């Protein structure tokens, strides 16, 4: 069985969250061994506004948080073949606070288990 990519080449997917419910994806080929920074640089200028590159072409470490398959990663973390490098947006509101506010606004009877009452059912079922 022949492998389509050379053994020293890595296929890496880079995904960036550009806005609420919006993502952008790049598939890049890298020379092994490679790091997260190599994957971001391979995406080119389209990714520059998200990662804040320095004047020398290196990517600023104070940029947005990064991860590999949902686990936090640093710029110098190694990537493997078929890895998914993710660039996250910072949260504007703590999810727990948002849920409490939504619950207070909607009331107890219109959320969760109590939202749909069966016809003829007891209260709360």
The first five atom37 places (N, CA, C, CB, O) and aatype in JSON, in Angstrom:
{
  "aatype": [20, 20, 20, 20, 20, 20, 20, 20, 20, 20, 20, 20, 20, 20, 20, 20, 20, 20, 20, 20, 20, 20, 20, 20, 20, 20, 20, 20, 20, 20, 20, 20, 20, 20, 20, 20, 20, 20, 20, 20, 20, 20, 20, 20, 20, 20, 20, 20, 20, 20, 20, 20, 20, 20, 20, 20, 20, 20, 20, 20, 20, 20, 20, 20, 20, 20, 20, 20, 20, 20, 20, 20, 20, 20, 20, 20, 20, 20, 20, 20, 20, 20, 20, 20, 20, 20, 20, 20, 20, 20, 20, 20, 20, 20, 20, 20, 20, 20, 20, 20, 20, 20, 20, 20, 20, 20, 20, 20, 20, 20, 20, 20, 20, 20, 20, 20, 20, 20, 20, 20, 20, 20, 20, 20, 20],
  "atom_mask": [
    [1, 1, 1, 1, 1],
    [1, 1, 1, 1, 1],
    [1, 1, 1, 1, 1],
    [1, 1, 1, 1, 1],
    [1, 1, 1, 1, 1],
    [1, 1, 1, 1, 1],
    [1, 1, 1, 1, 1],
    [1, 1, 1, 1, 1],
    [1, 1, 1, 1, 1],
    [1, 1, 1, 1, 1],
    [1, 1, 1, 1, 1],
    [1, 1, 1, 1, 1],
    [1, 1, 1, 1, 1],
    [1, 1, 1, 1, 1],
    [1, 1, 1, 1, 1],
    [1, 1, 1, 1, 1],
    [1, 1, 1, 1, 1],
    [1, 1, 1, 1, 1],
    [1, 1, 1, 1, 1],
    [1, 1, 1, 1, 1],
    [1, 1, 1, 1, 1],
    [1, 1, 1, 1, 1],
    [1, 1, 1, 1, 1],
    [1, 1, 1, 1, 1],
    [1, 1, 1, 1, 1],
    [1, 1, 1, 1, 1],
    [1, 1, 1, 1, 1],
    [1, 1, 1, 1, 1],
    [1, 1, 1, 1, 1],
    [1, 1, 1, 1, 1],
    [1, 1, 1, 1, 1],
    [1, 1, 1, 1, 1],
    [1, 1, 1, 1, 1],
    [1, 1, 1, 1, 1],
    [1, 1, 1, 1, 1],
    [1, 1, 1, 1, 1],
    [1, 1, 1, 1, 1],
    [1, 1, 1, 1, 1],
    [1, 1, 1, 1, 1],
    [1, 1, 1, 1, 1],
    [1, 1, 1, 1, 1],
    [1, 1, 1, 1, 1],
    [1, 1, 1, 1, 1],
    [1, 1, 1, 1, 1],
    [1, 1, 1, 1, 1],
    [1, 1, 1, 1, 1],
    [1, 1, 1, 1, 1],
    [1, 1, 1, 1, 1],
    [1, 1, 1, 1, 1],
    [1, 1, 1, 1, 1],
    [1, 1, 1, 1, 1],
    [1, 1, 1, 1, 1],
    [1, 1, 1, 1, 1],
    [1, 1, 1, 1, 1],
    [1, 1, 1, 1, 1],
    [1, 1, 1, 1, 1],
    [1, 1, 1, 1, 1],
    [1, 1, 1, 1, 1],
    [1, 1, 1, 1, 1],
    [1, 1, 1, 1, 1],
    [1, 1, 1, 1, 1],
    [1, 1, 1, 1, 1],
    [1, 1, 1, 1, 1],
    [1, 1, 1, 1, 1],
    [1, 1, 1, 1, 1],
    [1, 1, 1, 1, 1],
    [1, 1, 1, 1, 1],
    [1, 1, 1, 1, 1],
    [1, 1, 1, 1, 1],
    [1, 1, 1, 1, 1],
    [1, 1, 1, 1, 1],
    [1, 1, 1, 1, 1],
    [1, 1, 1, 1, 1],
    [1, 1, 1, 1, 1],
    [1, 1, 1, 1, 1],
    [1, 1, 1, 1, 1],
    [1, 1, 1, 1, 1],
    [1, 1, 1, 1, 1],
    [1, 1, 1, 1, 1],
    [1, 1, 1, 1, 1],
    [1, 1, 1, 1, 1],
    [1, 1, 1, 1, 1],
    [1, 1, 1, 1, 1],
    [1, 1, 1, 1, 1],
    [1, 1, 1, 1, 1],
    [1, 1, 1, 1, 1],
    [1, 1, 1, 1, 1],
    [1, 1, 1, 1, 1],
    [1, 1, 1, 1, 1],
    [1, 1, 1, 1, 1],
    [1, 1, 1, 1, 1],
    [1, 1, 1, 1, 1],
    [1, 1, 1, 1, 1],
    [1, 1, 1, 1, 1],
    [1, 1, 1, 1, 1],
    [1, 1, 1, 1, 1],
    [1, 1, 1, 1, 1],
    [1, 1, 1, 1, 1],
    [1, 1, 1, 1, 1],
    [1, 1, 1, 1, 1],
    [1, 1, 1, 1, 1],
    [1, 1, 1, 1, 1],
    [1, 1, 1, 1, 1],
    [1, 1, 1, 1, 1],
    [1, 1, 1, 1, 1],
    [1, 1, 1, 1, 1],
    [1, 1, 1, 1, 1],
    [1, 1, 1, 1, 1],
    [1, 1, 1, 1, 1],
    [1, 1, 1, 1, 1],
    [1, 1, 1, 1, 1],
    [1, 1, 1, 1, 1],
    [1, 1, 1, 1, 1],
    [1, 1, 1, 1, 1],
    [1, 1, 1, 1, 1],
    [1, 1, 1, 1, 1],
    [1, 1, 1, 1, 1],
    [1, 1, 1, 1, 1],
    [1, 1, 1, 1, 1],
    [1, 1, 1, 1, 1],
    [1, 1, 1, 1, 1],
    [1, 1, 1, 1, 1],
    [1, 1, 1, 1, 1],
    [1, 1, 1, 1, 1],
    [1, 1, 1, 1, 1]
  ],
  "atom_positions": [
    [[0.84, -1.17, 0.0], [0.0, 0.0, 0.0], [0.89, 1.24, 0.0], [-0.96, 0.0, 1.21], [1.71, 1.41, 0.9]],
    [[0.74, 2.08, -0.99], [1.58, 3.26, -1.14], [0.93, 4.44, -0.43], [1.81, 3.59, -2.64], [-0.28, 4.65, -0.52]],
    [[1.74, 5.2, 0.28], [1.26, 6.4, 0.96], [1.33, 7.57, -0.01], [2.09, 6.69, 2.25], [2.33, 7.74, -0.71]],
    [[0.26, 8.39, -0.07], [0.21, 9.48, -1.03], [1.18, 10.61, -0.68], [-1.19, 10.03, -1.11], [1.67, 11.3, -1.58]],
    [[1.47, 10.8, 0.62], [2.4, 11.84, 1.03], [3.74, 11.21, 1.38], [1.84, 12.64, 2.24], [3.82, 10.07, 1.83]],
    [[4.79, 11.97, 1.17], [6.13, 11.51, 1.54], [6.19, 11.36, 3.06], [7.24, 12.49, 1.02], [5.49, 12.08, 3.77]],
    [[7.01, 10.44, 3.57], [7.05, 10.22, 5.01], [7.54, 11.43, 5.8], [7.93, 9.06, 5.31], [7.24, 11.54, 6.99]],
    [[8.27, 12.33, 5.18], [8.76, 13.51, 5.89], [7.82, 14.71, 5.76], [10.13, 13.88, 5.4], [8.17, 15.81, 6.18]],
    [[6.64, 14.51, 5.19], [5.65, 15.57, 5.05], [4.49, 15.34, 6.01], [5.14, 15.65, 3.59], [4.05, 14.21, 6.19]],
    [[4.01, 16.41, 6.62], [2.88, 16.34, 7.55], [1.7, 17.11, 6.97], [3.28, 16.92, 8.94], [1.87, 18.23, 6.49]],
    [[0.53, 16.52, 7.0], [-0.7, 17.22, 6.62], [-1.36, 17.71, 7.9], [-1.67, 16.28, 5.8], [-1.72, 16.92, 8.77]],
    [[-1.51, 19.03, 8.02], [-2.04, 19.64, 9.23], [-3.19, 20.56, 8.84], [-0.93, 20.42, 10.02], [-3.1, 21.29, 7.85]],
    [[-4.26, 20.52, 9.61], [-5.4, 21.42, 9.4], [-5.32, 22.53, 10.44], [-6.76, 20.66, 9.49], [-5.13, 22.26, 11.62]],
    [[-5.47, 23.77, 10.0], [-5.5, 24.93, 10.89], [-6.9, 25.51, 10.84], [-4.41, 26.01, 10.49], [-7.41, 25.82, 9.76]],
    [[-7.53, 25.65, 12.0], [-8.9, 26.17, 12.09], [-8.88, 27.4, 12.98], [-9.9, 25.08, 12.63], [-8.34, 27.37, 14.08]],
    [[-9.49, 28.48, 12.5], [-9.58, 29.72, 13.27], [-11.04, 30.1, 13.42], [-8.77, 30.86, 12.59], [-11.82, 30.04, 12.47]],
    [[-11.4, 30.5, 14.62], [-12.74, 30.99, 14.88], [-12.72, 32.49, 14.62], [-13.21, 30.65, 16.36], [-12.11, 33.25, 15.36]],
    [[-13.4, 32.92, 13.55], [-13.37, 34.32, 13.15], [-14.49, 35.14, 13.77], [-13.44, 34.43, 11.65], [-14.41, 36.37, 13.8]],
    [[-15.53, 34.49, 14.25], [-16.66, 35.18, 14.86], [-17.61, 34.17, 15.44], [-17.38, 36.07, 13.84], [-17.36, 32.96, 15.36]],
    [[-18.71, 34.63, 16.03], [-19.68, 33.68, 16.58], [-20.22, 32.77, 15.48], [-20.84, 34.43, 17.26], [-20.73, 33.24, 14.47]],
    [[-20.1, 31.47, 15.69], [-20.57, 30.44, 14.75], [-19.91, 30.54, 13.38], [-22.06, 30.53, 14.6], [-20.49, 30.13, 12.38]],
    [[-18.69, 31.09, 13.32], [-17.96, 31.22, 12.07], [-16.55, 30.67, 12.24], [-17.91, 32.69, 11.6], [-15.85, 31.03, 13.19]],
    [[-16.14, 29.8, 11.34], [-14.78, 29.28, 11.36], [-14.17, 29.36, 9.98], [-14.75, 27.84, 11.88], [-14.88, 29.42, 8.97]],
    [[-12.87, 29.35, 9.95], [-12.11, 29.36, 8.7], [-11.1, 28.24, 8.79], [-11.4, 30.75, 8.44], [-10.51, 28.04, 9.85]],
    [[-10.89, 27.49, 7.72], [-10.04, 26.31, 7.76], [-9.02, 26.33, 6.64], [-10.88, 25.03, 7.67], [-9.33, 26.69, 5.5]],
    [[-7.78, 25.95, 6.97], [-6.69, 25.81, 6.0], [-6.09, 24.42, 6.17], [-5.61, 26.94, 6.18], [-5.91, 23.96, 7.3]],
    [[-5.77, 23.76, 5.08], [-5.05, 22.49, 5.12], [-3.67, 22.77, 4.53], [-5.81, 21.34, 4.33], [-3.55, 23.19, 3.38]],
    [[-2.63, 22.52, 5.33], [-1.26, 22.84, 4.91], [-0.4, 21.59, 4.99], [-0.66, 23.97, 5.78], [-0.67, 20.68, 5.78]],
    [[0.64, 21.56, 4.16], [1.64, 20.49, 4.21], [2.92, 21.08, 4.76], [1.88, 19.86, 2.8], [3.38, 22.13, 4.31]],
    [[3.49, 20.41, 5.75], [4.69, 20.89, 6.41], [5.79, 19.85, 6.34], [4.4, 21.25, 7.87], [5.53, 18.65, 6.23]],
    [[7.01, 20.33, 6.4], [8.17, 19.45, 6.46], [8.34, 18.98, 7.9], [9.46, 20.18, 5.95], [8.33, 19.81, 8.81]],
    [[8.5, 17.69, 8.14], [8.69, 17.16, 9.5], [10.12, 17.41, 9.93], [8.37, 15.63, 9.56], [11.02, 17.36, 9.09]],
    [[10.38, 17.69, 11.18], [9.49, 17.99, 12.28], [8.97, 19.42, 12.18], [10.2, 17.77, 13.62], [9.67, 20.3, 11.68]],
    [[7.75, 19.66, 12.66], [7.13, 20.98, 12.55], [6.49, 21.35, 13.88], [6.08, 21.0, 11.42], [6.2, 20.5, 14.72]],
    [[6.28, 22.65, 14.05], [5.65, 23.17, 15.27], [4.35, 23.88, 14.9], [6.61, 24.14, 16.01], [4.01, 24.03, 13.73]],
    [[3.63, 24.3, 15.94], [2.39, 25.05, 15.74], [2.68, 26.35, 14.97], [1.71, 25.37, 17.1], [1.92, 26.74, 14.09]],
    [[3.78, 27.0, 15.31], [4.14, 28.24, 14.62], [4.38, 27.99, 13.13], [5.39, 28.87, 15.26], [3.98, 28.82, 12.31]],
    [[5.01, 26.89, 12.77], [5.21, 26.56, 11.36], [3.88, 26.4, 10.64], [6.04, 25.27, 11.22], [3.72, 26.85, 9.5]],
    [[2.91, 25.77, 11.3], [1.59, 25.57, 10.7], [0.89, 26.91, 10.48], [0.73, 24.65, 11.58], [0.25, 27.12, 9.45]],
    [[1.01, 27.82, 11.45], [0.36, 29.13, 11.32], [1.02, 29.96, 10.22], [0.41, 29.89, 12.65], [0.34, 30.65, 9.46]],
    [[2.35, 29.9, 10.13], [3.06, 30.65, 9.1], [2.73, 30.1, 7.71], [4.57, 30.59, 9.35], [2.71, 30.86, 6.74]],
    [[2.48, 28.79, 7.61], [2.16, 28.19, 6.31], [0.8, 28.63, 5.78], [2.2, 26.67, 6.41], [0.53, 28.51, 4.59]],
    [[-0.06, 29.13, 6.66], [-1.38, 29.6, 6.23], [-1.29, 30.9, 5.45], [-2.3, 29.79, 7.43], [-2.2, 31.23, 4.69]],
    [[-0.22, 31.64, 5.63], [-0.02, 32.85, 4.85], [-0.65, 34.09, 5.45], [-0.54, 32.65, 3.5], [-0.96, 34.14, 6.64]],
    [[-0.83, 35.08, 4.6], [-1.29, 36.4, 5.05], [-2.75, 36.41, 5.46], [-1.07, 37.41, 3.96], [-3.17, 37.34, 6.16]],
    [[-3.55, 35.43, 5.06], [-4.96, 35.39, 5.44], [-5.12, 35.26, 6.95], [-5.68, 34.24, 4.73], [-6.1, 35.73, 7.52]],
    [[-4.16, 34.62, 7.59], [-4.23, 34.39, 9.02], [-3.58, 35.51, 9.82], [-3.56, 33.08, 9.36], [-3.66, 35.52, 11.04]],
    [[-2.93, 36.46, 9.15], [-2.15, 37.49, 9.82], [-2.99, 38.35, 10.76], [-1.48, 38.38, 8.8], [-2.51, 38.72, 11.83]],
    [[-4.22, 38.66, 10.4], [-5.03, 39.52, 11.26], [-5.44, 38.81, 12.54], [-6.28, 39.98, 10.51], [-5.75, 39.48, 13.53]],
    [[-5.44, 37.49, 12.55], [-5.82, 36.75, 13.75], [-4.66, 36.47, 14.68], [-6.47, 35.46, 13.37], [-4.86, 36.38, 15.89]],
    [[-3.45, 36.34, 14.15], [-2.32, 35.92, 14.96], [-1.31, 37.01, 15.26], [-1.63, 34.82, 14.28], [-0.34, 36.75, 15.97]],
    [[-1.51, 38.21, 14.76], [-0.66, 39.35, 15.06], [0.82, 39.09, 14.82], [-0.87, 39.77, 16.48], [1.58, 39.02, 15.79]],
    [[1.28, 38.93, 13.56], [2.69, 38.64, 13.32], [3.58, 39.84, 13.66], [2.89, 38.24, 11.86], [3.18, 40.99, 13.53]],
    [[4.78, 39.52, 14.09], [5.79, 40.56, 14.34], [6.37, 41.03, 13.02], [6.92, 40.02, 15.27], [6.05, 40.48, 11.96]],
    [[7.22, 42.05, 13.08], [7.81, 42.59, 11.86], [8.78, 41.61, 11.19], [8.53, 43.88, 12.17], [8.99, 41.68, 9.98]],
    [[9.36, 40.69, 11.97], [10.31, 39.74, 11.39], [9.63, 38.48, 10.85], [11.35, 39.34, 12.42], [10.3, 37.55, 10.42]],
    [[8.3, 38.44, 10.86], [7.58, 37.3, 10.32], [7.2, 36.27, 11.36], [8.39, 36.65, 9.26], [6.39, 35.38, 11.09]],
    [[7.79, 36.37, 12.56], [7.43, 35.44, 13.62], [6.06, 35.82, 14.18], [8.5, 35.43, 14.75], [5.63, 36.97, 14.07]],
    [[5.39, 34.87, 14.77], [4.06, 35.13, 15.3], [4.18, 35.46, 16.77], [3.12, 33.91, 15.09], [4.88, 34.79, 17.52]],
    [[3.48, 36.51, 17.18], [3.53, 37.02, 18.54], [2.89, 36.02, 19.5], [2.82, 38.39, 18.63], [1.79, 35.53, 19.25]],
    [[3.57, 35.71, 20.58], [3.06, 34.75, 21.56], [1.9, 35.31, 22.37], [4.18, 34.32, 22.49], [1.18, 34.54, 23.01]],
    [[1.71, 36.63, 22.36], [0.61, 37.22, 23.12], [-0.68, 37.25, 22.31], [0.98, 38.63, 23.58], [-1.64, 37.9, 22.72]],
    [[-0.71, 36.57, 21.2], [-1.9, 36.52, 20.36], [-2.98, 35.66, 20.99], [-1.56, 35.99, 18.99], [-2.94, 35.38, 22.18]],
    [[-3.94, 35.24, 20.18], [-5.06, 34.46, 20.72], [-4.6, 33.09, 21.22], [-6.13, 34.28, 19.66], [-3.54, 32.6, 20.82]],
    [[-5.39, 32.45, 22.11], [-5.03, 31.13, 22.61], [-5.04, 30.08, 21.5], [-5.97, 30.71, 23.73], [-5.84, 30.16, 20.57]],
    [[-4.16, 29.11, 21.61], [-4.02, 28.06, 20.59], [-4.22, 26.69, 21.21], [-2.63, 28.14, 19.91], [-4.07, 26.51, 22.42]],
    [[-4.57, 25.72, 20.37], [-4.71, 24.35, 20.84], [-4.51, 23.36, 19.72], [-6.07, 24.15, 21.48], [-4.58, 23.71, 18.54]],
    [[-4.25, 22.11, 20.09], [-4.19, 21.01, 19.14], [-5.26, 20.02, 19.58], [-2.75, 20.34, 19.09], [-5.18, 19.44, 20.66]],
    [[-6.25, 19.83, 18.75], [-7.38, 18.94, 19.04], [-8.02, 19.28, 20.39], [-6.91, 17.48, 19.05], [-8.32, 18.38, 21.18]],
    [[-8.24, 20.57, 20.66], [-8.95, 20.99, 21.86], [-8.11, 21.07, 23.12], [-10.05, 20.09, 22.1], [-8.63, 21.43, 24.18]],
    [[-6.83, 20.75, 23.05], [-5.95, 20.85, 24.21], [-5.0, 22.02, 23.99], [-5.17, 19.53, 24.44], [-4.43, 22.17, 22.91]],
    [[-4.84, 22.84, 25.03], [-4.01, 24.03, 24.91], [-2.6, 23.68, 24.47], [-3.97, 24.79, 26.24], [-2.02, 22.7, 24.93]],
    [[-2.05, 24.49, 23.56], [-0.7, 24.25, 23.03], [0.04, 25.58, 22.92], [-0.76, 23.54, 21.66], [-0.57, 26.64, 22.77]],
    [[1.36, 25.5, 23.0], [2.22, 26.68, 22.84], [2.69, 26.74, 21.39], [3.44, 26.63, 23.82], [2.51, 25.8, 20.63]],
    [[3.3, 27.87, 21.02], [3.8, 28.04, 19.66], [4.86, 27.02, 19.29], [4.37, 29.44, 19.5], [4.98, 26.62, 18.13]],
    [[5.64, 26.58, 20.29], [6.73, 25.66, 19.98], [6.33, 24.19, 20.16], [7.92, 25.96, 20.86], [7.2, 23.31, 20.15]],
    [[5.04, 23.92, 20.33], [4.57, 22.53, 20.45], [4.7, 21.82, 19.11], [3.11, 22.48, 20.95], [4.42, 22.4, 18.06]],
    [[5.11, 20.58, 19.16], [5.27, 19.79, 17.93], [3.91, 19.34, 17.41], [6.18, 18.57, 18.18], [3.01, 19.04, 18.2]],
    [[3.76, 19.29, 16.1], [2.54, 18.78, 15.48], [2.86, 17.47, 14.78], [1.94, 19.81, 14.48], [3.97, 17.24, 14.31]],
    [[1.85, 16.61, 14.73], [1.98, 15.32, 14.07], [1.12, 15.32, 12.81], [1.58, 14.16, 15.01], [0.34, 16.24, 12.59]],
    [[1.28, 14.29, 12.01], [0.48, 14.16, 10.8], [-1.0, 14.09, 11.15], [0.91, 12.92, 9.99], [-1.39, 13.39, 12.09]],
    [[-1.83, 14.8, 10.4], [-3.29, 14.86, 10.55], [-3.74, 15.55, 11.83], [-3.86, 13.46, 10.51], [-4.88, 15.36, 12.25]],
    [[-2.88, 16.36, 12.46], [-3.27, 17.15, 13.62], [-4.16, 18.3, 13.19], [-2.04, 17.67, 14.38], [-4.15, 18.72, 12.03]],
    [[-4.93, 18.82, 14.15], [-5.8, 19.97, 13.92], [-5.36, 21.06, 14.89], [-7.32, 19.61, 14.09], [-5.55, 20.94, 16.1]],
    [[-4.78, 22.13, 14.35], [-4.35, 23.27, 15.15], [-5.51, 24.25, 15.18], [-3.04, 23.93, 14.57], [-6.04, 24.62, 14.13]],
    [[-5.9, 24.68, 16.38], [-7.07, 25.55, 16.54], [-6.66, 26.89, 17.15], [-8.13, 24.87, 17.41], [-5.84, 26.95, 18.06]],
    [[-7.26, 27.96, 16.62], [-7.05, 29.31, 17.14], [-8.38, 29.74, 17.72], [-6.53, 30.32, 16.02], [-9.39, 29.8, 17.01]],
    [[-8.39, 30.05, 19.0], [-9.63, 30.35, 19.7], [-9.84, 31.85, 19.87], [-9.64, 29.67, 21.07], [-8.89, 32.62, 19.96]],
    [[-11.12, 32.25, 19.91], [-11.48, 33.62, 20.25], [-11.67, 33.71, 21.75], [-12.78, 34.07, 19.49], [-12.14, 32.75, 22.37]],
    [[-11.32, 34.83, 22.36], [-11.59, 34.96, 23.79], [-13.1, 35.09, 24.03], [-10.84, 36.19, 24.38], [-13.82, 35.67, 23.22]],
    [[-13.57, 34.54, 25.14], [-14.98, 34.65, 25.49], [-15.28, 36.06, 25.98], [-15.38, 33.6, 26.56], [-14.5, 36.63, 26.75]],
    [[-16.39, 36.61, 25.55], [-16.79, 37.94, 26.02], [-17.54, 37.86, 27.34], [-17.66, 38.64, 24.98], [-17.46, 38.77, 28.16]],
    [[-18.27, 36.77, 27.54], [-19.06, 36.58, 28.75], [-18.79, 35.18, 29.27], [-20.58, 36.8, 28.5], [-18.7, 34.23, 28.5]],
    [[-18.66, 35.06, 30.58], [-18.51, 33.74, 31.19], [-19.78, 32.93, 30.92], [-18.24, 33.87, 32.73], [-20.88, 33.42, 31.19]],
    [[-19.67, 31.7, 30.41], [-20.86, 30.9, 30.09], [-21.79, 30.68, 31.27], [-20.44, 29.58, 29.54], [-23.01, 30.62, 31.08]],
    [[-21.25, 30.57, 32.48], [-22.11, 30.39, 33.66], [-22.94, 31.64, 33.93], [-21.25, 30.05, 34.9], [-24.13, 31.55, 34.26]],
    [[-22.31, 32.79, 33.78], [-23.03, 34.05, 33.99], [-24.11, 34.22, 32.92], [-22.05, 35.26, 33.97], [-25.22, 34.63, 33.24]],
    [[-23.79, 33.91, 31.68], [-24.77, 34.04, 30.6], [-25.97, 33.13, 30.84], [-24.13, 33.71, 29.24], [-27.11, 33.54, 30.58]],
    [[-25.74, 31.91, 31.32], [-26.84, 30.99, 31.58], [-27.72, 31.51, 32.71], [-26.31, 29.6, 31.93], [-28.95, 31.45, 32.63]],
    [[-27.09, 32.03, 33.77], [-27.88, 32.59, 34.88], [-28.74, 33.76, 34.42], [-26.96, 33.05, 36.02], [-29.9, 33.87, 34.81]],
    [[-28.16, 34.63, 33.59], [-28.92, 35.78, 33.08], [-30.08, 35.32, 32.19], [-28.0, 36.72, 32.3], [-31.18, 35.86, 32.28]],
    [[-29.82, 34.34, 31.34], [-30.87, 33.82, 30.45], [-31.99, 33.19, 31.27], [-30.28, 32.79, 29.46], [-33.17, 33.38, 30.95]],
    [[-31.66, 32.45, 32.3], [-32.64, 31.81, 33.16], [-33.48, 32.86, 33.89], [-31.95, 30.87, 34.17], [-34.69, 32.72, 33.99]],
    [[-32.83, 33.91, 34.4], [-33.55, 34.98, 35.1], [-34.49, 35.72, 34.15], [-32.56, 35.96, 35.74], [-35.59, 36.12, 34.54]],
    [[-34.06, 35.9, 32.92], [-34.87, 36.62, 31.94], [-36.07, 35.79, 31.48], [-34.01, 37.0, 30.73], [-37.17, 36.33, 31.32]],
    [[-35.88, 34.48, 31.27], [-36.94, 33.63, 30.74], [-37.85, 33.08, 31.83], [-36.35, 32.48, 29.96], [-39.02, 32.8, 31.57]],
    [[-37.34, 32.93, 33.03], [-38.13, 32.38, 34.11], [-38.01, 30.87, 34.17], [-39.59, 32.78, 33.96], [-37.6, 30.22, 33.2]],
    [[-38.38, 30.32, 35.3], [-38.22, 28.89, 35.54], [-39.18, 28.04, 34.71], [-38.4, 28.58, 37.0], [-38.85, 26.91, 34.36]],
    [[-40.34, 28.55, 34.4], [-41.36, 27.75, 33.72], [-41.12, 27.62, 32.21], [-42.71, 28.35, 33.95], [-41.74, 26.77, 31.57]],
    [[-40.24, 28.43, 31.64], [-40.06, 28.38, 30.18], [-38.71, 27.85, 29.76], [-40.24, 29.75, 29.61], [-38.34, 27.95, 28.59]],
    [[-37.94, 27.27, 30.71], [-36.62, 26.74, 30.36], [-36.48, 25.3, 30.81], [-35.52, 27.6, 30.99], [-37.2, 24.84, 31.7]],
    [[-35.55, 24.61, 30.21], [-35.18, 23.27, 30.64], [-36.31, 22.26, 30.57], [-34.67, 23.32, 32.02], [-37.06, 22.21, 29.6]],
    [[-36.42, 21.45, 31.62], [-37.42, 20.38, 31.67], [-38.85, 20.9, 31.7], [-37.17, 19.52, 32.88], [-39.77, 20.18, 31.31]],
    [[-39.04, 22.13, 32.14], [-40.38, 22.66, 32.31], [-40.89, 23.41, 31.09], [-40.42, 23.55, 33.51], [-41.99, 23.95, 31.12]],
    [[-40.11, 23.45, 30.03], [-40.49, 24.23, 28.86], [-41.7, 23.63, 28.14], [-39.31, 24.33, 27.9], [-42.57, 24.37, 27.69]],
    [[-41.75, 22.3, 28.03], [-42.86, 21.66, 27.32], [-43.59, 20.7, 28.26], [-42.36, 20.9, 26.06], [-43.05, 19.67, 28.64]],
    [[-44.79, 21.06, 28.62], [-45.59, 20.21, 29.49], [-46.49, 19.34, 28.63], [-46.42, 21.07, 30.49], [-47.14, 19.82, 27.7]],
    [[-46.54, 18.05, 28.96], [-47.44, 17.15, 28.23], [-48.88, 17.51, 28.54], [-47.16, 15.66, 28.59], [-49.19, 17.91, 29.67]],
    [[-49.75, 17.38, 27.57], [-51.17, 17.63, 27.84], [-51.69, 16.65, 28.91], [-52.0, 17.49, 26.52], [-51.55, 15.44, 28.76]],
    [[-52.28, 17.17, 29.95], [-52.81, 16.34, 31.03], [-51.76, 15.89, 32.02], [-53.47, 15.14, 30.46], [-52.09, 15.16, 32.96]],
    [[-50.5, 16.29, 31.84], [-49.42, 15.88, 32.74], [-49.4, 16.7, 34.02], [-48.09, 16.0, 32.05], [-49.98, 17.78, 34.09]],
    [[-48.73, 16.17, 35.04], [-48.61, 16.87, 36.31], [-47.64, 18.05, 36.14], [-48.11, 15.91, 37.43], [-46.82, 18.05, 35.22]],
    [[-47.74, 19.05, 37.0], [-46.81, 20.17, 36.93], [-45.37, 19.68, 37.12], [-47.16, 21.24, 37.99], [-45.09, 18.91, 38.04]],
    [[-44.48, 20.1, 36.27], [-43.08, 19.74, 36.38], [-42.72, 18.47, 35.65], [-42.72, 19.61, 37.8], [-41.57, 18.03, 35.71]],
    [[-43.68, 17.84, 34.94], [-43.38, 16.62, 34.2], [-43.65, 16.8, 32.73], [-44.18, 15.46, 34.74], [-43.45, 15.87, 31.95]]
  ]
}
